């Protein structure tokens, strides 16, 4: 009885979620998107700080003239 239920569940899972290659590709794409997001956030944080410093420097030079 339990073996029959297990076989039914296993076949339902295979039918529901398809082959494992598609699932593996989905995980790889999700990791790639997460990595790109982290790199973008770091770049914006670094470049944003530098841009803010430059704008402050330009603003202070304009106030002095």
mmCIF file as gemmi writes it, N, C-alpha and C atoms, coordinates in Angstrom:
data_model
loop_
_atom_site.group_PDB
_atom_site.id
_atom_site.type_symbol
_atom_site.label_atom_id
_atom_site.label_alt_id
_atom_site.label_comp_id
_atom_site.label_asym_id
_atom_site.label_entity_id
_atom_site.label_seq_id
_atom_site.pdbx_PDB_ins_code
_atom_site.Cartn_x
_atom_site.Cartn_y
_atom_site.Cartn_z
_atom_site.occupancy
_atom_site.B_iso_or_equiv
_atom_site.pdbx_formal_charge
_atom_site.auth_seq_id
_atom_site.auth_asym_id
_atom_site.pdbx_PDB_model_num
ATOM 1 N N . UNK Axp A 1 ? 0.822 -1.191 0 1 0 ? 1 A 1
ATOM 2 C CA . UNK Axp A 1 ? 0 0 0 1 0 ? 1 A 1
ATOM 3 C C . UNK Axp A 1 ? 0.869 1.259 0 1 0 ? 1 A 1
ATOM 4 N N . UNK Axp A 2 ? 1.865 1.316 0.874 1 0 ? 2 A 1
ATOM 5 C CA . UNK Axp A 2 ? 2.724 2.501 0.951 1 0 ? 2 A 1
ATOM 6 C C . UNK Axp A 2 ? 3.569 2.618 -0.313 1 0 ? 2 A 1
ATOM 7 N N . UNK Axp A 3 ? 4.029 1.488 -0.841 1 0 ? 3 A 1
ATOM 8 C CA . UNK Axp A 3 ? 4.821 1.521 -2.064 1 0 ? 3 A 1
ATOM 9 C C . UNK Axp A 3 ? 3.986 2.065 -3.223 1 0 ? 3 A 1
ATOM 10 N N . UNK Axp A 4 ? 2.734 1.699 -3.303 1 0 ? 4 A 1
ATOM 11 C CA . UNK Axp A 4 ? 1.845 2.195 -4.356 1 0 ? 4 A 1
ATOM 12 C C . UNK Axp A 4 ? 1.642 3.703 -4.217 1 0 ? 4 A 1
ATOM 13 N N . UNK Axp A 5 ? 1.455 4.165 -2.995 1 0 ? 5 A 1
ATOM 14 C CA . UNK Axp A 5 ? 1.296 5.6 -2.777 1 0 ? 5 A 1
ATOM 15 C C . UNK Axp A 5 ? 2.575 6.347 -3.134 1 0 ? 5 A 1
ATOM 16 N N . UNK Axp A 6 ? 3.717 5.773 -2.796 1 0 ? 6 A 1
ATOM 17 C CA . UNK Axp A 6 ? 4.986 6.404 -3.123 1 0 ? 6 A 1
ATOM 18 C C . UNK Axp A 6 ? 5.179 6.483 -4.637 1 0 ? 6 A 1
ATOM 19 N N . UNK Axp A 7 ? 4.86 5.419 -5.358 1 0 ? 7 A 1
ATOM 20 C CA . UNK Axp A 7 ? 4.985 5.425 -6.816 1 0 ? 7 A 1
ATOM 21 C C . UNK Axp A 7 ? 4.037 6.453 -7.436 1 0 ? 7 A 1
ATOM 22 N N . UNK Axp A 8 ? 2.832 6.545 -6.901 1 0 ? 8 A 1
ATOM 23 C CA . UNK Axp A 8 ? 1.886 7.542 -7.391 1 0 ? 8 A 1
ATOM 24 C C . UNK Axp A 8 ? 2.426 8.955 -7.158 1 0 ? 8 A 1
ATOM 25 N N . UNK Axp A 9 ? 2.943 9.189 -5.96 1 0 ? 9 A 1
ATOM 26 C CA . UNK Axp A 9 ? 3.494 10.507 -5.632 1 0 ? 9 A 1
ATOM 27 C C . UNK Axp A 9 ? 4.693 10.836 -6.516 1 0 ? 9 A 1
ATOM 28 N N . UNK Axp A 10 ? 5.581 9.864 -6.719 1 0 ? 10 A 1
ATOM 29 C CA . UNK Axp A 10 ? 6.761 10.09 -7.548 1 0 ? 10 A 1
ATOM 30 C C . UNK Axp A 10 ? 6.369 10.392 -8.99 1 0 ? 10 A 1
ATOM 31 N N . UNK Axp A 11 ? 5.41 9.663 -9.535 1 0 ? 11 A 1
ATOM 32 C CA . UNK Axp A 11 ? 4.985 9.924 -10.911 1 0 ? 11 A 1
ATOM 33 C C . UNK Axp A 11 ? 4.265 11.268 -11.011 1 0 ? 11 A 1
ATOM 34 N N . UNK Axp A 12 ? 3.504 11.634 -9.981 1 0 ? 12 A 1
ATOM 35 C CA . UNK Axp A 12 ? 2.851 12.943 -9.97 1 0 ? 12 A 1
ATOM 36 C C . UNK Axp A 12 ? 3.888 14.07 -9.953 1 0 ? 12 A 1
ATOM 37 N N . UNK Axp A 13 ? 4.949 13.911 -9.147 1 0 ? 13 A 1
ATOM 38 C CA . UNK Axp A 13 ? 6.004 14.929 -9.079 1 0 ? 13 A 1
ATOM 39 C C . UNK Axp A 13 ? 6.705 15.069 -10.429 1 0 ? 13 A 1
ATOM 40 N N . UNK Axp A 14 ? 7.004 13.933 -11.075 1 0 ? 14 A 1
ATOM 41 C CA . UNK Axp A 14 ? 7.653 14.001 -12.387 1 0 ? 14 A 1
ATOM 42 C C . UNK Axp A 14 ? 6.755 14.69 -13.404 1 0 ? 14 A 1
ATOM 43 N N . UNK Axp A 15 ? 5.474 14.392 -13.374 1 0 ? 15 A 1
ATOM 44 C CA . UNK Axp A 15 ? 4.542 15.008 -14.314 1 0 ? 15 A 1
ATOM 45 C C . UNK Axp A 15 ? 4.349 16.5 -14.006 1 0 ? 15 A 1
ATOM 46 N N . UNK Axp A 16 ? 4.351 16.818 -12.75 1 0 ? 16 A 1
ATOM 47 C CA . UNK Axp A 16 ? 4.104 18.211 -12.348 1 0 ? 16 A 1
ATOM 48 C C . UNK Axp A 16 ? 5.288 19.124 -12.617 1 0 ? 16 A 1
ATOM 49 N N . UNK Axp A 17 ? 6.482 18.656 -12.311 1 0 ? 17 A 1
ATOM 50 C CA . UNK Axp A 17 ? 7.656 19.515 -12.4 1 0 ? 17 A 1
ATOM 51 C C . UNK Axp A 17 ? 8.567 19.203 -13.568 1 0 ? 17 A 1
ATOM 52 N N . UNK Axp A 18 ? 8.26 18.216 -14.363 1 0 ? 18 A 1
ATOM 53 C CA . UNK Axp A 18 ? 9.024 17.943 -15.564 1 0 ? 18 A 1
ATOM 54 C C . UNK Axp A 18 ? 10.377 17.337 -15.271 1 0 ? 18 A 1
ATOM 55 N N . UNK Axp A 19 ? 11.227 17.417 -16.274 1 0 ? 19 A 1
ATOM 56 C CA . UNK Axp A 19 ? 12.548 16.817 -16.121 1 0 ? 19 A 1
ATOM 57 C C . UNK Axp A 19 ? 13.452 17.676 -15.25 1 0 ? 19 A 1
ATOM 58 N N . UNK Axp A 20 ? 14.495 17.079 -14.753 1 0 ? 20 A 1
ATOM 59 C CA . UNK Axp A 20 ? 15.384 17.788 -13.823 1 0 ? 20 A 1
ATOM 60 C C . UNK Axp A 20 ? 16.298 18.77 -14.54 1 0 ? 20 A 1
ATOM 61 N N . UNK Axp A 21 ? 16.518 18.598 -15.832 1 0 ? 21 A 1
ATOM 62 C CA . UNK Axp A 21 ? 17.388 19.53 -16.557 1 0 ? 21 A 1
ATOM 63 C C . UNK Axp A 21 ? 16.767 20.919 -16.623 1 0 ? 21 A 1
ATOM 64 N N . UNK Axp A 22 ? 15.467 20.978 -16.828 1 0 ? 22 A 1
ATOM 65 C CA . UNK Axp A 22 ? 14.803 22.273 -16.885 1 0 ? 22 A 1
ATOM 66 C C . UNK Axp A 22 ? 14.865 22.948 -15.521 1 0 ? 22 A 1
ATOM 67 N N . UNK Axp A 23 ? 14.695 22.188 -14.465 1 0 ? 23 A 1
ATOM 68 C CA . UNK Axp A 23 ? 14.789 22.745 -13.129 1 0 ? 23 A 1
ATOM 69 C C . UNK Axp A 23 ? 16.187 23.23 -12.809 1 0 ? 23 A 1
ATOM 70 N N . UNK Axp A 24 ? 17.181 22.484 -13.258 1 0 ? 24 A 1
ATOM 71 C CA . UNK Axp A 24 ? 18.571 22.895 -13.039 1 0 ? 24 A 1
ATOM 72 C C . UNK Axp A 24 ? 18.861 24.186 -13.792 1 0 ? 24 A 1
ATOM 73 N N . UNK Axp A 25 ? 18.361 24.307 -15.005 1 0 ? 25 A 1
ATOM 74 C CA . UNK Axp A 25 ? 18.578 25.53 -15.773 1 0 ? 25 A 1
ATOM 75 C C . UNK Axp A 25 ? 17.923 26.719 -15.094 1 0 ? 25 A 1
ATOM 76 N N . UNK Axp A 26 ? 16.743 26.507 -14.544 1 0 ? 26 A 1
ATOM 77 C CA . UNK Axp A 26 ? 16.046 27.579 -13.852 1 0 ? 26 A 1
ATOM 78 C C . UNK Axp A 26 ? 16.848 28.059 -12.644 1 0 ? 26 A 1
ATOM 79 N N . UNK Axp A 27 ? 17.41 27.134 -11.905 1 0 ? 27 A 1
ATOM 80 C CA . UNK Axp A 27 ? 18.229 27.5 -10.743 1 0 ? 27 A 1
ATOM 81 C C . UNK Axp A 27 ? 19.474 28.254 -11.193 1 0 ? 27 A 1
ATOM 82 N N . UNK Axp A 28 ? 20.096 27.803 -12.267 1 0 ? 28 A 1
ATOM 83 C CA . UNK Axp A 28 ? 21.291 28.487 -12.768 1 0 ? 28 A 1
ATOM 84 C C . UNK Axp A 28 ? 20.968 29.907 -13.205 1 0 ? 28 A 1
ATOM 85 N N . UNK Axp A 29 ? 19.839 30.09 -13.899 1 0 ? 29 A 1
ATOM 86 C CA . UNK Axp A 29 ? 19.45 31.44 -14.311 1 0 ? 29 A 1
ATOM 87 C C . UNK Axp A 29 ? 19.135 32.313 -13.099 1 0 ? 29 A 1
ATOM 88 N N . UNK Axp A 30 ? 18.501 31.762 -12.101 1 0 ? 30 A 1
ATOM 89 C CA . UNK Axp A 30 ? 18.189 32.536 -10.899 1 0 ? 30 A 1
ATOM 90 C C . UNK Axp A 30 ? 19.475 32.974 -10.193 1 0 ? 30 A 1
ATOM 91 N N . UNK Axp A 31 ? 20.45 32.081 -10.112 1 0 ? 31 A 1
ATOM 92 C CA . UNK Axp A 31 ? 21.731 32.45 -9.502 1 0 ? 31 A 1
ATOM 93 C C . UNK Axp A 31 ? 22.447 33.511 -10.331 1 0 ? 31 A 1
ATOM 94 N N . UNK Axp A 32 ? 22.367 33.403 -11.644 1 0 ? 32 A 1
ATOM 95 C CA . UNK Axp A 32 ? 23.001 34.395 -12.512 1 0 ? 32 A 1
ATOM 96 C C . UNK Axp A 32 ? 22.355 35.763 -12.341 1 0 ? 32 A 1
ATOM 97 N N . UNK Axp A 33 ? 21.039 35.808 -12.272 1 0 ? 33 A 1
ATOM 98 C CA . UNK Axp A 33 ? 20.332 37.075 -12.066 1 0 ? 33 A 1
ATOM 99 C C . UNK Axp A 33 ? 20.688 37.664 -10.701 1 0 ? 33 A 1
ATOM 100 N N . UNK Axp A 34 ? 20.784 36.826 -9.681 1 0 ? 34 A 1
ATOM 101 C CA . UNK Axp A 34 ? 21.147 37.311 -8.347 1 0 ? 34 A 1
ATOM 102 C C . UNK Axp A 34 ? 22.567 37.881 -8.349 1 0 ? 34 A 1
ATOM 103 N N . UNK Axp A 35 ? 23.486 37.214 -9.035 1 0 ? 35 A 1
ATOM 104 C CA . UNK Axp A 35 ? 24.864 37.708 -9.106 1 0 ? 35 A 1
ATOM 105 C C . UNK Axp A 35 ? 24.926 39.044 -9.835 1 0 ? 35 A 1
ATOM 106 N N . UNK Axp A 36 ? 24.199 39.166 -10.934 1 0 ? 36 A 1
ATOM 107 C CA . UNK Axp A 36 ? 24.18 40.427 -11.671 1 0 ? 36 A 1
ATOM 108 C C . UNK Axp A 36 ? 23.596 41.534 -10.809 1 0 ? 36 A 1
ATOM 109 N N . UNK Axp A 37 ? 22.547 41.232 -10.054 1 0 ? 37 A 1
ATOM 110 C CA . UNK Axp A 37 ? 21.935 42.239 -9.177 1 0 ? 37 A 1
ATOM 111 C C . UNK Axp A 37 ? 22.917 42.707 -8.111 1 0 ? 37 A 1
ATOM 112 N N . UNK Axp A 38 ? 23.656 41.778 -7.521 1 0 ? 38 A 1
ATOM 113 C CA . UNK Axp A 38 ? 24.633 42.145 -6.493 1 0 ? 38 A 1
ATOM 114 C C . UNK Axp A 38 ? 25.728 43.028 -7.088 1 0 ? 38 A 1
ATOM 115 N N . UNK Axp A 39 ? 26.218 42.673 -8.273 1 0 ? 39 A 1
ATOM 116 C CA . UNK Axp A 39 ? 27.262 43.479 -8.922 1 0 ? 39 A 1
ATOM 117 C C . UNK Axp A 39 ? 26.735 44.875 -9.239 1 0 ? 39 A 1
ATOM 118 N N . UNK Axp A 40 ? 25.503 44.968 -9.723 1 0 ? 40 A 1
ATOM 119 C CA . UNK Axp A 40 ? 24.92 46.28 -10.021 1 0 ? 40 A 1
ATOM 120 C C . UNK Axp A 40 ? 24.768 47.116 -8.76 1 0 ? 40 A 1
ATOM 121 N N . UNK Axp A 41 ? 24.312 46.513 -7.685 1 0 ? 41 A 1
ATOM 122 C CA . UNK Axp A 41 ? 24.139 47.25 -6.433 1 0 ? 41 A 1
ATOM 123 C C . UNK Axp A 41 ? 25.485 47.755 -5.919 1 0 ? 41 A 1
ATOM 124 N N . UNK Axp A 42 ? 26.501 46.904 -5.984 1 0 ? 42 A 1
ATOM 125 C CA . UNK Axp A 42 ? 27.831 47.336 -5.54 1 0 ? 42 A 1
ATOM 126 C C . UNK Axp A 42 ? 28.374 48.46 -6.417 1 0 ? 42 A 1
ATOM 127 N N . UNK Axp A 43 ? 28.184 48.349 -7.724 1 0 ? 43 A 1
ATOM 128 C CA . UNK Axp A 43 ? 28.675 49.385 -8.634 1 0 ? 43 A 1
ATOM 129 C C . UNK Axp A 43 ? 27.956 50.712 -8.392 1 0 ? 43 A 1
ATOM 130 N N . UNK Axp A 44 ? 26.644 50.659 -8.209 1 0 ? 44 A 1
ATOM 131 C CA . UNK Axp A 44 ? 25.889 51.885 -7.962 1 0 ? 44 A 1
ATOM 132 C C . UNK Axp A 44 ? 26.285 52.502 -6.626 1 0 ? 44 A 1
ATOM 133 N N . UNK Axp A 45 ? 26.507 51.671 -5.632 1 0 ? 45 A 1
ATOM 134 C CA . UNK Axp A 45 ? 26.919 52.182 -4.319 1 0 ? 45 A 1
ATOM 135 C C . UNK Axp A 45 ? 28.278 52.869 -4.416 1 0 ? 45 A 1
ATOM 136 N N . UNK Axp A 46 ? 29.224 52.231 -5.078 1 0 ? 46 A 1
ATOM 137 C CA . UNK Axp A 46 ? 30.563 52.797 -5.203 1 0 ? 46 A 1
ATOM 138 C C . UNK Axp A 46 ? 30.551 54.059 -6.057 1 0 ? 46 A 1
ATOM 139 N N . UNK Axp A 47 ? 29.94 53.968 -7.228 1 0 ? 47 A 1
ATOM 140 C CA . UNK Axp A 47 ? 29.932 55.117 -8.136 1 0 ? 47 A 1
ATOM 141 C C . UNK Axp A 47 ? 29.051 56.238 -7.616 1 0 ? 47 A 1
ATOM 142 N N . UNK Axp A 48 ? 28 55.911 -6.903 1 0 ? 48 A 1
ATOM 143 C CA . UNK Axp A 48 ? 27.136 56.937 -6.329 1 0 ? 48 A 1
ATOM 144 C C . UNK Axp A 48 ? 27.868 57.769 -5.292 1 0 ? 48 A 1
ATOM 145 N N . UNK Axp A 49 ? 28.672 57.123 -4.482 1 0 ? 49 A 1
ATOM 146 C CA . UNK Axp A 49 ? 29.465 57.846 -3.49 1 0 ? 49 A 1
ATOM 147 C C . UNK Axp A 49 ? 30.48 58.762 -4.137 1 0 ? 49 A 1
ATOM 148 N N . UNK Axp A 50 ? 31.119 58.259 -5.184 1 0 ? 50 A 1
ATOM 149 C CA . UNK Axp A 50 ? 32.104 59.081 -5.903 1 0 ? 50 A 1
ATOM 150 C C . UNK Axp A 50 ? 31.423 60.263 -6.587 1 0 ? 50 A 1
ATOM 151 N N . UNK Axp A 51 ? 30.27 60.04 -7.197 1 0 ? 51 A 1
ATOM 152 C CA . UNK Axp A 51 ? 29.545 61.125 -7.86 1 0 ? 51 A 1
ATOM 153 C C . UNK Axp A 51 ? 29.098 62.168 -6.844 1 0 ? 51 A 1
ATOM 154 N N . UNK Axp A 52 ? 28.648 61.724 -5.686 1 0 ? 52 A 1
ATOM 155 C CA . UNK Axp A 52 ? 28.222 62.654 -4.647 1 0 ? 52 A 1
ATOM 156 C C . UNK Axp A 52 ? 29.395 63.532 -4.191 1 0 ? 52 A 1
ATOM 157 N N . UNK Axp A 53 ? 30.565 62.926 -4.044 1 0 ? 53 A 1
ATOM 158 C CA . UNK Axp A 53 ? 31.752 63.699 -3.66 1 0 ? 53 A 1
ATOM 159 C C . UNK Axp A 53 ? 32.085 64.744 -4.714 1 0 ? 53 A 1
ATOM 160 N N . UNK Axp A 54 ? 32.012 64.37 -5.982 1 0 ? 54 A 1
ATOM 161 C CA . UNK Axp A 54 ? 32.333 65.314 -7.066 1 0 ? 54 A 1
ATOM 162 C C . UNK Axp A 54 ? 31.329 66.455 -7.111 1 0 ? 54 A 1
ATOM 163 N N . UNK Axp A 55 ? 30.033 66.158 -6.965 1 0 ? 55 A 1
ATOM 164 C CA . UNK Axp A 55 ? 29.029 67.214 -6.979 1 0 ? 55 A 1
ATOM 165 C C . UNK Axp A 55 ? 29.215 68.156 -5.799 1 0 ? 55 A 1
ATOM 166 N N . UNK Axp A 56 ? 29.572 67.615 -4.645 1 0 ? 56 A 1
ATOM 167 C CA . UNK Axp A 56 ? 29.819 68.47 -3.479 1 0 ? 56 A 1
ATOM 168 C C . UNK Axp A 56 ? 31.026 69.359 -3.723 1 0 ? 56 A 1
ATOM 169 N N . UNK Axp A 57 ? 32.062 68.795 -4.322 1 0 ? 57 A 1
ATOM 170 C CA . UNK Axp A 57 ? 33.268 69.575 -4.636 1 0 ? 57 A 1
ATOM 171 C C . UNK Axp A 57 ? 32.948 70.691 -5.622 1 0 ? 57 A 1
ATOM 172 N N . UNK Axp A 58 ? 32.197 70.387 -6.648 1 0 ? 58 A 1
ATOM 173 C CA . UNK Axp A 58 ? 31.824 71.401 -7.64 1 0 ? 58 A 1
ATOM 174 C C . UNK Axp A 58 ? 30.947 72.469 -6.999 1 0 ? 58 A 1
ATOM 175 N N . UNK Axp A 59 ? 30.012 72.044 -6.156 1 0 ? 59 A 1
ATOM 176 C CA . UNK Axp A 59 ? 29.14 73.004 -5.478 1 0 ? 59 A 1
ATOM 177 C C . UNK Axp A 59 ? 29.901 73.935 -4.563 1 0 ? 59 A 1
ATOM 178 N N . UNK Axp A 60 ? 30.889 73.409 -3.854 1 0 ? 60 A 1
ATOM 179 C CA . UNK Axp A 60 ? 31.668 74.27 -2.956 1 0 ? 60 A 1
ATOM 180 C C . UNK Axp A 60 ? 32.521 75.239 -3.74 1 0 ? 60 A 1
ATOM 181 N N . UNK Axp A 61 ? 33.022 74.852 -4.914 1 0 ? 61 A 1
ATOM 182 C CA . UNK Axp A 61 ? 33.809 75.779 -5.753 1 0 ? 61 A 1
ATOM 183 C C . UNK Axp A 61 ? 32.903 76.865 -6.318 1 0 ? 61 A 1
ATOM 184 N N . UNK Axp A 62 ? 31.663 76.512 -6.626 1 0 ? 62 A 1
ATOM 185 C CA . UNK Axp A 62 ? 30.755 77.529 -7.161 1 0 ? 62 A 1
ATOM 186 C C . UNK Axp A 62 ? 30.357 78.528 -6.083 1 0 ? 62 A 1
ATOM 187 N N . UNK Axp A 63 ? 30.237 78.08 -4.833 1 0 ? 63 A 1
ATOM 188 C CA . UNK Axp A 63 ? 29.895 78.986 -3.737 1 0 ? 63 A 1
ATOM 189 C C . UNK Axp A 63 ? 31.03 79.955 -3.458 1 0 ? 63 A 1
ATOM 190 N N . UNK Axp A 64 ? 32.267 79.52 -3.658 1 0 ? 64 A 1
ATOM 191 C CA . UNK Axp A 64 ? 33.425 80.35 -3.351 1 0 ? 64 A 1
ATOM 192 C C . UNK Axp A 64 ? 33.682 81.413 -4.413 1 0 ? 64 A 1
ATOM 193 N N . UNK Axp A 65 ? 33.112 81.273 -5.588 1 0 ? 65 A 1
ATOM 194 C CA . UNK Axp A 65 ? 33.379 82.255 -6.642 1 0 ? 65 A 1
ATOM 195 C C . UNK Axp A 65 ? 32.351 83.342 -6.698 1 0 ? 65 A 1
